[in-house]
Amino acid sequence: DGGITQSPKYLFRKEGQNVTLSCEQNLNHDAMYWYRQDPGQGLRLIYYSQIVNDFQKGDIAEGYSVSREKKESFPLTVTSAQKNPTAFYLCASSTGQVGNTEAFFGQGTRLTVV
Amino acid sequence: RKEVEQDPGPFNVPEGATVAFNCTYSNSASQSFFWYRQDCRKEPKLLMSVYSSGNEDGRFTAQLNRASQYISLLIRDSKLSDSATYLCVVNTRGGSYIPTFGRGTSLIVHP
């Protein structure tokens, strides 16, 4: 079955450590996105990529980094520069085309700083 | 002003009630509109797309008013299983699809 997979589901990080969240899709989608969700809040865009080897900052990119070396993969690194990293991280993909094309989400990664 | 705004609620309604949510967006160049449903501690899932002419899917009806820049979702005959957060999603960047989310409206359906 086609879909989008995030791992791990839960992640604990010590302060000062970098961690990388995995996101893989086999939907042949060009566009991929990373969002952060805090309790009781909506989704805020961290980074997005519309094509391999290219990505753009979203609204809250500080303290995060990404890469897009393969169409299927869009990993997110939460660096030690991110001051408040505890959150629910969601990866999504879509065709990236203008029009009524939906975004598909992975199951999310819950990151907790301990 | 936020790009996509929703009343966070919660809307607390009895089973069988009809409930309506509204969402406003600021970018007049927005082209794609959706309602997503998010259950507690889960990922959002598409509920329905919103078309200019309005569209219906069973108990759910979505409307788009481009002139006033708002989107609505009507749920008829509410079920307990409708309890969730409903997210309004808009393509705000123009020329490419980048989903921008409202903060969501919480619905609680009680017996």
Interface residues (C-beta under 8 A of the other chain):
Chain A: A31 Y33 Y35 G40 Q41 G42 L43 R44 L45 Y48 Q50 F88 L90 A92 S94 T95 G96 Q97 V98 G99 N100 T101 E102 A103 F105 G106 Q107 G108 R110
Chain B: V4 Q6 P8 Q31 S32 F34 R41 K42 E43 P44 K45 L46 S49 Y51 L87 V89 N91 G95 S96 Y97 I98 P99 T100 F101 G102 R103 G104
